[in-house]
Amino acid sequence: MVIRTGFLSCLVITRLCISPELIEWKESRGSLAKVGTMAENLTLIRLAIEHRPLLLSMLEDYQTAGEQFLSQPLLEQLQTDFAALVQQLQSEEADRNLPDGKVPQSTLWLMRNSAELLGRVNLRHRLTPALEHHGGHIGYCIRPSRRGQGYGTKMLALALDEARRLGLSKILMTCDVDNLALARGIEKNGGVLVSQGVSDVSGQLIARYWIAL
């Protein structure tokens, strides 16, 4: 069930999901089969001031795993001027004062039961030649402690709903060919492999997928 909401300017799309521990994915029919009664609420939100503690918890998760989560400028804003960070993300989405070569994007966060941030997705509103080569419309990440539980696939499905709302008719995504989990998530959401090649950005072999909306 998908519910579009608009209150508090932060809720975008909500989907009621059965907890990963209580579902099984039916590959042949592309549906979720409920095998329990406990449900969880997954929502894509736009960051607001009240979400700072949840974002700090997510950052700690990444630091524990020894992974980088935010760029240094954004990390400093999170720690010293969170309101400025929120405003910057709003400006990026509204296409205000963007530097040359940067496209407007929506930065959305996967919220579980209004109590935990599970991941982040960047939805770029249009492509440049550079993004057509590497990056595409959508990039996302799931916090280390929540990986392998199907949340990336669900977050991508919600992001595609938002892309439809923006009026996009198809989405380009790229990923390293050895990132099998991401590739599976893209394919489960309708991604069709169109090419592979060496990235000018990372030097790694990447795959390119188009998803029709």
VENHU-V186530 format. One record per residue. N is the residue number from 1. RES is the residue in one letter. SS is DSSP state (a for helix, b for strand, c for the rest). Layout:
BEGIN
n=N res=RES ss=SS
n=N res=RES ss=SS
END
This chain:
BEGIN
n=1 res=M ss=c
n=2 res=V ss=b
n=3 res=I ss=b
n=4 res=R ss=b
n=5 res=T ss=c
n=6 res=G ss=c
n=7 res=F ss=a
n=8 res=L ss=a
n=9 res=S ss=a
n=10 res=C ss=c
n=11 res=L ss=b
n=12 res=V ss=b
n=13 res=I ss=b
n=14 res=T ss=b
n=15 res=R ss=b
n=16 res=L ss=b
n=17 res=C ss=b
n=18 res=I ss=b
n=19 res=S ss=c
n=20 res=P ss=a
n=21 res=E ss=a
n=22 res=L ss=a
n=23 res=I ss=b
n=24 res=E ss=b
n=25 res=W ss=b
n=26 res=K ss=b
n=27 res=E ss=c
n=28 res=S ss=c
n=29 res=R ss=c
n=30 res=G ss=c
n=31 res=S ss=b
n=32 res=L ss=b
n=33 res=A ss=b
n=34 res=K ss=b
n=35 res=V ss=c
n=36 res=G ss=c
n=37 res=T ss=c
n=38 res=M ss=c
n=39 res=A ss=b
n=40 res=E ss=b
n=41 res=N ss=b
n=42 res=L ss=b
n=43 res=T ss=b
n=44 res=L ss=b
n=45 res=I ss=b
n=46 res=R ss=c
n=47 res=L ss=c
n=48 res=A ss=c
n=49 res=I ss=a
n=50 res=E ss=a
n=51 res=H ss=a
n=52 res=R ss=a
n=53 res=P ss=a
n=54 res=L ss=a
n=55 res=L ss=a
n=56 res=L ss=a
n=57 res=S ss=a
n=58 res=M ss=a
n=59 res=L ss=a
n=60 res=E ss=a
n=61 res=D ss=a
n=62 res=Y ss=a
n=63 res=Q ss=a
n=64 res=T ss=a
n=65 res=A ss=c
n=66 res=G ss=c
n=67 res=E ss=c
n=68 res=Q ss=c
n=69 res=F ss=c
n=70 res=L ss=c
n=71 res=S ss=c
n=72 res=Q ss=a
n=73 res=P ss=a
n=74 res=L ss=a
n=75 res=L ss=a
n=76 res=E ss=a
n=77 res=Q ss=a
n=78 res=L ss=a
n=79 res=Q ss=a
n=80 res=T ss=a
n=81 res=D ss=c
n=82 res=F ss=a
n=83 res=A ss=a
n=84 res=A ss=a
n=85 res=L ss=a
n=86 res=V ss=a
n=87 res=Q ss=a
n=88 res=Q ss=a
n=89 res=L ss=a
n=90 res=Q ss=a
n=91 res=S ss=a
n=92 res=E ss=a
n=93 res=E ss=a
n=94 res=A ss=a
n=95 res=D ss=c
n=96 res=R ss=c
n=97 res=N ss=c
n=98 res=L ss=c
n=99 res=P ss=c
n=100 res=D ss=c
n=101 res=G ss=c
n=102 res=K ss=c
n=103 res=V ss=c
n=104 res=P ss=c
n=105 res=Q ss=b
n=106 res=S ss=b
n=107 res=T ss=b
n=108 res=L ss=b
n=109 res=W ss=b
n=110 res=L ss=b
n=111 res=M ss=b
n=112 res=R ss=b
n=113 res=N ss=c
n=114 res=S ss=c
n=115 res=A ss=c
n=116 res=E ss=b
n=117 res=L ss=b
n=118 res=L ss=b
n=119 res=G ss=b
n=120 res=R ss=b
n=121 res=V ss=b
n=122 res=N ss=b
n=123 res=L ss=b
n=124 res=R ss=b
n=125 res=H ss=c
n=126 res=R ss=c
n=127 res=L ss=c
n=128 res=T ss=c
n=129 res=P ss=a
n=130 res=A ss=a
n=131 res=L ss=a
n=132 res=E ss=a
n=133 res=H ss=a
n=134 res=H ss=c
n=135 res=G ss=c
n=136 res=G ss=c
n=137 res=H ss=c
n=138 res=I ss=b
n=139 res=G ss=b
n=140 res=Y ss=b
n=141 res=C ss=b
n=142 res=I ss=b
n=143 res=R ss=c
n=144 res=P ss=a
n=145 res=S ss=a
n=146 res=R ss=a
n=147 res=R ss=c
n=148 res=G ss=c
n=149 res=Q ss=c
n=150 res=G ss=c
n=151 res=Y ss=a
n=152 res=G ss=a
n=153 res=T ss=a
n=154 res=K ss=a
n=155 res=M ss=a
n=156 res=L ss=a
n=157 res=A ss=a
n=158 res=L ss=a
n=159 res=A ss=a
n=160 res=L ss=a
n=161 res=D ss=a
n=162 res=E ss=a
n=163 res=A ss=a
n=164 res=R ss=a
n=165 res=R ss=a
n=166 res=L ss=c
n=167 res=G ss=c
n=168 res=L ss=c
n=169 res=S ss=c
n=170 res=K ss=b
n=171 res=I ss=b
n=172 res=L ss=b
n=173 res=M ss=b
n=174 res=T ss=b
n=175 res=C ss=b
n=176 res=D ss=b
n=177 res=V ss=c
n=178 res=D ss=c
n=179 res=N ss=c
n=180 res=L ss=a
n=181 res=A ss=a
n=182 res=L ss=a
n=183 res=A ss=a
n=184 res=R ss=a
n=185 res=G ss=a
n=186 res=I ss=a
n=187 res=E ss=a
n=188 res=K ss=a
n=189 res=N ss=c
n=190 res=G ss=c
n=191 res=G ss=c
n=192 res=V ss=b
n=193 res=L ss=b
n=194 res=V ss=b
n=195 res=S ss=b
n=196 res=Q ss=b
n=197 res=G ss=b
n=198 res=V ss=b
n=199 res=S ss=c
n=200 res=D ss=c
n=201 res=V ss=c
n=202 res=S ss=c
n=203 res=G ss=c
n=204 res=Q ss=c
n=205 res=L ss=b
n=206 res=I ss=b
n=207 res=A ss=b
n=208 res=R ss=b
n=209 res=Y ss=b
n=210 res=W ss=b
n=211 res=I ss=b
n=212 res=A ss=b
n=213 res=L ss=c
END
